[in-house]
């Protein structure tokens, strides 16, 4: 579990080009939402995680997505944003249906959802 925000940098090569990814991992707790706007301003994309076994994680995701969308650098350019449902190994405890995640992604015009 992340407490506050965690930061990491990953560097790799795609089609001969060096790509640097800066990853900000925010705890999904309400008290950390105040951190998101300042980091969203420079974002070139977003990955929003939810736990398929905890309904509150997707319920709160709607707010997180709205905050992110309001604060991205250039509102004229749509940046890639995806949702990822984690803990697929807890399928027997699933409380977030894939269809509901797909619906939320459509509401926010995201590039898609993935589960792992």
C-alpha positions in Angstrom: 0.0 0.0 0.0 1.3 3.4 -0.9 1.3 6.1 1.8 1.3 9.6 0.4 3.1 9.5 -2.9 5.8 7.3 -4.3 8.0 8.3 -7.3 10.0 6.3 -9.7 11.7 6.8 -13.1 11.9 4.2 -15.8 14.0 4.6 -18.9 13.6 2.3 -21.9 13.8 2.3 -25.7 10.9 2.1 -28.2 11.7 1.9 -31.9 15.1 3.4 -31.4 13.9 6.3 -29.2 14.8 6.8 -25.6 11.7 7.1 -23.5 11.7 8.3 -19.9 8.7 7.6 -17.8 8.2 9.4 -14.5 5.7 7.5 -12.3 3.8 9.2 -9.5 2.0 6.6 -7.4 -0.6 8.3 -5.1 -2.4 6.6 -2.3 -6.0 6.4 -3.2 -7.0 8.0 0.1 -9.1 11.2 0.2 -6.5 13.2 2.1 -4.0 12.8 -0.8 -6.2 14.2 -3.5 -4.8 17.6 -2.9 -1.4 16.4 -4.3 -2.8 15.4 -7.7 -3.5 18.8 -9.4 0.1 20.0 -9.2 1.4 16.7 -10.7 -1.3 16.5 -13.4 -0.2 19.9 -15.0 2.9 18.3 -16.6 1.5 14.9 -17.4 1.6 13.4 -20.8 -0.6 10.5 -19.8 -2.2 8.8 -16.9 -2.7 5.3 -15.5 -5.4 4.9 -12.9 -5.5 1.7 -10.9 -8.4 0.2 -9.0 -8.7 -3.0 -7.0 -11.3 -5.4 -8.5 -12.0 -6.7 -5.0 -12.7 -3.3 -3.4 -15.7 -1.4 -4.7 -14.7 1.8 -3.1 -11.5 1.9 -5.2 -13.6 2.4 -8.4 -16.2 4.6 -6.8 -13.4 7.0 -5.8 -11.7 6.7 -9.2 -14.4 8.9 -10.8 -13.3 11.9 -8.6 -9.6 11.2 -9.2 -10.2 11.2 -13.0 -12.1 14.4 -12.8 -9.4 16.2 -10.9 -6.7 14.9 -13.3 -8.7 16.0 -16.4 -9.3 19.5 -15.0 -5.6 20.0 -14.3 -3.7 18.6 -17.3 -1.3 20.9 -19.1 -3.1 21.5 -22.4 -6.8 21.0 -22.4 -6.9 21.1 -26.2 -4.9 17.9 -26.6 -6.3 14.7 -25.3 -3.6 12.7 -23.5 -3.7 9.0 -23.2 -5.4 7.8 -20.0 -6.2 4.2 -19.1 -7.7 2.4 -16.1 -6.1 -0.8 -14.8 -8.0 -3.2 -12.5 -5.5 -5.0 -10.3 -5.7 -8.1 -8.1 -7.2 -10.3 -10.8 -6.0 -13.2 -8.6 -8.9 -12.3 -6.3 -11.5 -13.0 -9.0 -13.6 -15.0 -6.5 -13.8 -11.8 -4.4 -14.6 -9.4 -7.3 -16.8 -6.5 -6.3 -16.1 -4.4 -9.4 -17.6 -5.8 -12.6 -15.6 -5.2 -15.8 -18.7 -3.7 -17.4 -18.9 -1.0 -14.8 -15.2 -0.2 -15.3 -15.8 0.0 -19.1 -18.7 2.4 -18.5 -16.6 4.7 -16.3 -13.9 4.7 -18.9 -16.4 5.7 -21.6 -17.8 8.5 -19.3 -14.3 10.0 -19.2 -13.4 9.2 -22.8 -10.4 7.0 -21.8 -8.4 4.9 -24.1 -9.5 1.7 -22.3 -9.4 -0.5 -19.3 -7.1 -3.5 -18.5 -7.2 -6.0 -15.8 -4.3 -7.9 -14.4 
